[in-house]
């Protein structure tokens, strides 16, 4: 073996770098596409749709969605993650001694992924709210227009992107990776809760699209970090059966 071979980059490291670069490129393309879609919605769809939804404000259907929208409360999903960590501690105590550390590490890793995905995507969404400074749909019916106030801090809650959409999608994306058999149910719940923000008049449609992109982008990047080295976040029983025991 010559000196060049001795210092060559391992194939796995090259593959990881390529995957990381491809992910960033994909997210950049998706980000540009999302911005274009949101711009179009802001110009031609958001306000007419908000006015239409406002006409149904006092209906029973909207009352139901006003309850459903609370499922985006991040406290629920942080609580679930902490409960999952508690279950991990119990499972580790009951596992054979040689497997206890592996069981605990794997489960704590998965639930930590959910928490970090929600925190980072939430911080990014809040930062974008401040930068964009878009008024909520309620301004349409108070001032006649929902305008933009970039970097202004005169209002306690801006509209773009939707923090509720970011929160529910970050939680559901993480759960879909942690328990793949629940993937369809997770995505359905995320869609319904996100739609509720428009239906109850709390957000414009573009706000929801923006919040969804933030959740997807951050979750994908963090997943890439957590699954380096081939360590999966999957905690489903079928995954446990596929993995050899120590």
C-alpha positions as CSV (number, residue, x, y, z in Angstrom):
1,X,0.0,0.0,0.0
2,X,1.4,3.4,-1.0
3,X,1.2,6.6,0.9
4,X,-1.7,7.9,-1.3
5,X,-3.8,4.8,-0.6
6,X,-3.1,5.0,3.2
7,X,-4.5,8.5,3.3
8,X,-7.4,7.9,0.9
9,X,-10.8,8.9,2.0
10,X,-12.9,5.8,2.9
11,X,-15.7,5.1,0.4
12,X,-18.3,5.4,3.1
13,X,-17.2,8.9,3.9
14,X,-17.3,9.9,0.2
15,X,-20.8,8.5,-0.1
16,X,-21.9,10.4,3.0
17,X,-20.5,13.6,1.6
18,X,-22.2,13.1,-1.7
19,X,-25.5,12.4,0.0
20,X,-25.2,15.5,2.1
21,X,-24.4,17.7,-0.9
22,X,-27.3,16.2,-2.8
23,X,-29.7,16.8,0.1
24,X,-28.6,20.5,0.3
25,X,-29.1,20.9,-3.4
26,X,-32.5,19.3,-3.3
27,X,-33.6,21.5,-0.4
28,X,-32.3,24.6,-2.1
29,X,-34.3,23.7,-5.3
30,X,-37.4,22.9,-3.2
31,X,-36.9,26.2,-1.3
32,X,-36.9,28.2,-4.5
33,X,-40.0,26.4,-5.7
34,X,-41.7,27.0,-2.4
35,X,-40.9,30.7,-2.5
36,X,-42.4,30.9,-6.0
37,X,-45.5,29.1,-5.0
38,X,-45.9,31.3,-1.9
39,X,-45.4,34.4,-3.9
40,X,-48.1,33.3,-6.3
41,X,-50.5,32.5,-3.5
42,X,-49.8,35.9,-1.8
43,X,-50.7,37.7,-5.0
44,X,-53.7,35.8,-6.3
45,X,-55.1,33.3,-3.7
46,X,-54.5,34.2,-0.1
47,X,-56.8,37.1,0.4
48,X,-59.8,35.8,-1.7
49,X,-59.5,32.4,0.1
50,X,-59.3,34.1,3.5
51,X,-62.4,36.2,2.7
52,X,-64.3,33.0,1.7
53,X,-63.3,31.2,4.9
54,X,-64.4,34.2,6.9
55,X,-67.9,33.8,5.6
56,X,-68.1,30.4,7.3
57,X,-66.6,31.6,10.6
58,X,-69.7,30.9,12.7
59,X,-70.4,27.4,11.3
60,X,-70.2,24.1,13.3
61,X,-67.5,22.8,10.9
62,X,-65.2,25.7,11.7
63,X,-65.9,25.2,15.4
64,X,-64.6,21.6,15.0
65,X,-61.5,22.7,13.2
66,X,-60.9,25.3,16.0
67,X,-60.5,22.4,18.3
68,X,-58.5,20.3,15.9
69,X,-56.0,23.1,15.4
70,X,-54.9,22.7,19.0
71,X,-53.1,19.5,18.1
72,X,-50.3,21.6,16.7
73,X,-49.5,22.7,20.2
74,X,-45.8,21.8,20.5
75,X,-46.3,21.0,24.2
76,X,-48.2,17.8,23.2
77,X,-45.4,16.5,21.1
78,X,-42.6,17.5,23.5
79,X,-44.6,15.6,26.2
80,X,-44.8,12.6,23.9
81,X,-41.1,12.6,23.3
82,X,-40.4,12.9,27.1
83,X,-42.8,10.0,27.7
84,X,-41.0,8.0,25.0
85,X,-37.7,8.6,26.9
86,X,-39.3,7.4,30.1
87,X,-40.5,4.3,28.4
88,X,-36.9,3.8,27.0
89,X,-35.6,3.8,30.5
90,X,-38.1,1.2,31.6
91,X,-37.4,-0.9,28.5
92,X,-33.6,-0.7,29.2
93,X,-34.1,-2.0,32.7
94,X,-36.1,-5.0,31.5
95,X,-33.8,-5.8,28.6
96,X,-31.1,-8.4,28.9
97,X,-28.0,-6.8,30.5
98,X,-25.9,-7.1,27.3
99,X,-28.7,-5.3,25.3
100,X,-29.7,-2.6,27.9
101,X,-27.3,0.1,26.8
102,X,-28.1,-0.4,23.1
103,X,-31.8,-0.3,23.7
104,X,-31.6,2.8,25.8
105,X,-29.2,4.6,23.4
106,X,-31.3,3.8,20.3
107,X,-34.6,5.0,21.8
108,X,-33.2,8.1,23.4
109,X,-31.6,9.0,20.1
110,X,-34.9,8.7,18.3
111,X,-36.9,10.9,20.7
112,X,-34.1,13.4,20.9
113,X,-34.4,13.7,17.1
114,X,-38.0,14.7,17.4
115,X,-37.3,17.3,20.1
116,X,-34.4,18.9,18.2
117,X,-36.3,18.9,14.9
118,X,-39.1,20.8,16.6
119,X,-36.9,23.2,18.4
120,X,-34.7,24.2,15.4
121,X,-37.6,24.4,12.9
122,X,-39.5,26.5,15.5
123,X,-36.7,28.9,15.9
124,X,-36.3,29.2,12.2
125,X,-40.0,29.8,11.7
126,X,-40.1,32.5,14.4
127,X,-37.0,34.2,12.8
128,X,-38.7,34.3,9.4
129,X,-41.9,35.7,11.0
130,X,-39.9,38.6,12.3
131,X,-38.1,39.1,9.0
132,X,-41.2,39.0,6.8
133,X,-43.6,40.7,9.3
134,X,-46.8,39.8,7.6
135,X,-50.1,40.6,9.2
136,X,-52.6,37.8,9.9
137,X,-55.9,37.4,7.9
138,X,-57.8,39.2,10.7
139,X,-56.2,42.4,9.5
140,X,-58.3,42.1,6.3
141,X,-61.4,42.6,8.3
142,X,-60.1,45.2,10.6
143,X,-57.9,47.4,8.4
144,X,-59.0,46.2,5.0
145,X,-55.6,44.8,4.1
146,X,-53.0,42.5,5.5
147,X,-49.7,44.2,4.9
148,X,-46.0,43.5,5.6
149,X,-43.8,45.1,8.2
150,X,-40.3,43.5,7.8
151,X,-38.2,43.4,11.0
152,X,-40.9,45.3,13.0
153,X,-41.7,44.2,16.5
154,X,-44.9,46.2,17.0
155,X,-47.1,43.0,16.9
156,X,-46.9,40.0,19.1
157,X,-47.6,37.4,16.4
158,X,-46.9,37.6,12.7
159,X,-48.3,35.3,10.0
160,X,-45.6,34.0,7.7
161,X,-44.7,31.2,8.1
162,X,-47.3,29.4,10.2
163,X,-45.8,28.2,13.4
164,X,-48.6,25.7,13.9
165,X,-47.9,24.2,10.5
166,X,-44.2,24.0,11.3
167,X,-44.9,22.4,14.6
168,X,-47.3,19.7,13.5
169,X,-45.3,18.8,10.4
170,X,-42.0,18.6,12.4
171,X,-43.6,16.4,14.9
172,X,-45.3,14.1,12.4
173,X,-42.3,13.8,10.1
174,X,-40.2,12.7,13.1
175,X,-42.9,10.2,14.2
176,X,-43.2,8.9,10.7
177,X,-39.5,8.0,10.8
178,X,-39.6,6.7,14.3
179,X,-42.6,4.5,13.7
180,X,-43.0,4.0,9.9
181,X,-46.2,1.9,10.2
182,X,-47.9,5.2,11.4
183,X,-46.6,7.2,8.5
184,X,-49.9,7.6,6.6
185,X,-51.8,8.5,9.8
186,X,-49.1,11.0,10.7
187,X,-49.2,12.8,7.4
188,X,-53.0,12.8,7.3
189,X,-53.0,14.4,10.8
190,X,-50.5,17.0,9.7
191,X,-52.5,17.9,6.6
192,X,-55.8,18.2,8.6
193,X,-54.2,20.4,11.3
194,X,-52.4,22.6,8.8
195,X,-55.7,23.0,6.8
196,X,-57.4,24.1,10.1
197,X,-55.2,27.2,10.2
198,X,-56.7,28.4,7.0
199,X,-60.2,27.2,7.8
200,X,-60.4,29.1,11.1
201,X,-58.9,32.2,9.6
202,X,-55.7,32.2,11.6
203,X,-53.4,32.0,8.6
204,X,-53.2,32.5,4.9
205,X,-52.6,29.4,2.7
206,X,-49.1,30.6,1.8
207,X,-48.2,30.8,5.5
208,X,-49.1,27.1,5.9
209,X,-47.0,26.1,2.8
210,X,-44.1,28.1,4.2
211,X,-44.3,26.5,7.6
212,X,-44.5,23.0,6.1
213,X,-41.4,23.6,4.0
214,X,-39.4,24.8,7.1
215,X,-40.4,21.6,9.0
216,X,-39.5,19.3,6.1
217,X,-36.1,21.0,5.4
218,X,-35.0,21.1,9.0
219,X,-36.2,17.5,9.7
220,X,-34.4,16.1,6.6
221,X,-31.1,17.9,7.5
222,X,-31.2,16.7,11.2
223,X,-32.2,13.2,10.1
224,X,-29.1,13.2,7.9
225,X,-26.9,13.9,10.9
226,X,-28.7,11.4,13.2
227,X,-28.5,8.6,10.8
228,X,-24.9,8.9,9.8
229,X,-23.1,5.6,10.1
230,X,-26.2,3.7,9.2
231,X,-27.9,4.2,12.6
232,X,-31.6,4.2,12.0
233,X,-34.2,6.1,13.9
234,X,-36.8,3.4,13.3
235,X,-38.2,2.0,16.6
236,X,-40.9,-0.1,15.1
237,X,-41.1,-3.8,16.2
238,X,-40.3,-5.0,12.6
239,X,-37.0,-3.0,12.7
240,X,-36.1,-4.6,16.1
241,X,-36.6,-8.1,14.6
242,X,-34.3,-7.3,11.6
243,X,-31.4,-6.1,13.9
244,X,-29.1,-8.8,15.2
245,X,-28.8,-9.0,19.0
246,X,-25.5,-8.5,20.7
